[in-house]
Amino acid sequence: MTKKVLILGAKGMLGQALARVFSDADLSLWDLNQLDITDQQQVEQKILSLQPQIIINAAAYTDVDGCETNEDLAVRVNGLAVGYLASVAKHLGAILVHYSTDYVFDGQNSAGYKESDPTNPVNAYGRTKLRGEQELTKKGEKYYLIRTAWLYGPGGKNFVDTILTKAKSSDKLKVVNDQFGKPTYTLDLAQATRNIVEQNQPFGIYHITNQAPASGITWYEFAQAAVKLKNLSAEIEPCSTEEFPRPAQRPKYSMLINTKIKPMREWQEALNDYLKYNYE
Ligand SMILES: NC(=O)c1ccc[n+]([C@@H]2O[C@H](COP(=O)([O-])OP(=O)(O)OC[C@H]3O[C@@H](n4cnc5c(N)ncnc54)[C@H](OP(=O)(O)O)[C@@H]3O)[C@@H](O)[C@H]2O)c1
């Protein structure tokens, strides 16, 4: 790729995968140290002077429980800053790729959620991410709004790593078996992002996860698969959400339905790759 690409949040879990997948572009990798995206003046100055053709925003405040007590900061990062990026991208005529989440939906629909379905977040994180979507649609022009879910990959705090660490030090662990979703491997999502941009897909909203049954899988099933693939002997026991109260409410059903692009590979295959190539 010969285009000038700017990745924001480049040190985050998805940012690192994007950096790998776009490594042959004329690439700038910025994280909080290079640019605080909540500083509108800096956003304008620095991005206008770089003049990227593609801006990929993987920066976010992603601590779901932390958002409950820190919604002011979260709305600045996940919400308002997206508007600053959308305006600057529009001014430059650049493409803006931005990521959002299944948590913009209320999780009441056991059939899952299509790109056009109405949003209704049930926690602070979801509200701040929805605000970002609204800023983007209001101020942006050439944008891809990619909603994803249950992300894991190298170089970030994620569910798979947490389960495997626990499974190595205990015989038994309980994992929630009444929340349903579709896991997403960061490297697959980064490659799908590149495909969308390179294929000049129409601008708009995309739902991208690895493939899973339409009814989704649970965190329990996800944990079981990871432990089995690593040949660990720990027993995974199913439990209910009530047994693990968390500050932020989680949507029960958060399967994102992709009606627009070629589906990504199956979640088990992606998990297998992650454990084989990225895990010691
Ligand atoms: N993780 C998931 O399960 C999940 C699910 C659905 C959607 N998503 C979305 O996917 C995207 C990527 O998520 P991720 O898990 O890769 O996130 P992540 O690992 O938490 O990375 C986010 C990055 O953004 C940086 N950042 C935070 N505030 C910033 C600011 N004001 N200015 C510039 N950079 C800032 C962080 O820096 P510090 O670490 O120094 O704060 C971090 O490097 C996000 O939009 C997220 O909402 C994630």
The ligand as a Gaussian input file, in Angstrom:
#p B3LYP/6-31G(d) Opt

LIG

0 1
 N      -11.467000      -4.762000      23.803000
 C      -12.666000      -5.172000      23.399000
 O      -13.148000      -6.247000      23.793000
 C      -13.468000      -4.325000      22.443000
 C      -14.741000      -4.772000      22.078000
 C      -15.473000      -4.002000      21.171000
 C      -14.949000      -2.832000      20.650000
 N      -13.717000      -2.421000      21.047000
 C      -13.213000      -1.167000      20.475000
 O      -12.069000      -1.467000      19.705000
 C      -11.143000      -0.372000      19.745000
 C       -9.777000      -0.862000      20.186000
 O       -9.870000      -1.450000      21.476000
 P       -8.603000      -2.061000      22.236000
 O       -9.126000      -3.171000      23.092000
 O       -7.500000      -2.308000      21.282000
 O       -8.220000      -0.850000      23.199000
 P       -6.926000      -0.655000      24.116000
 O       -6.053000      -1.867000      24.077000
 O       -7.424000      -0.180000      25.441000
 O       -6.146000       0.506000      23.383000
 C       -6.596000       1.822000      23.369000
 C       -5.401000       2.713000      23.173000
 O       -5.871000       4.068000      23.152000
 C       -4.977000       4.852000      23.940000
 N       -5.652000       6.063000      24.430000
 C       -6.463000       6.198000      25.504000
 N       -6.845000       7.481000      25.651000
 C       -6.267000       8.178000      24.631000
 C       -6.267000       9.536000      24.250000
 N       -6.934000      10.468000      24.945000
 N       -5.547000       9.919000      23.162000
 C       -4.852000       8.988000      22.462000
 N       -4.804000       7.679000      22.780000
 C       -5.505000       7.279000      23.854000
 C       -4.590000       3.920000      25.069000
 O       -3.448000       4.414000      25.707000
 P       -3.213000       4.050000      27.287000
 O       -3.174000       2.561000      27.362000
 O       -1.938000       4.746000      27.601000
 O       -4.415000       4.629000      28.003000
 C       -4.364000       2.625000      24.298000
 O       -3.070000       2.551000      23.759000
 C      -11.787000       0.652000      20.674000
 O      -12.505000       1.601000      19.911000
 C      -12.757000      -0.163000      21.504000
 O      -13.829000       0.615000      21.997000
 C      -12.965000      -3.128000      21.917000

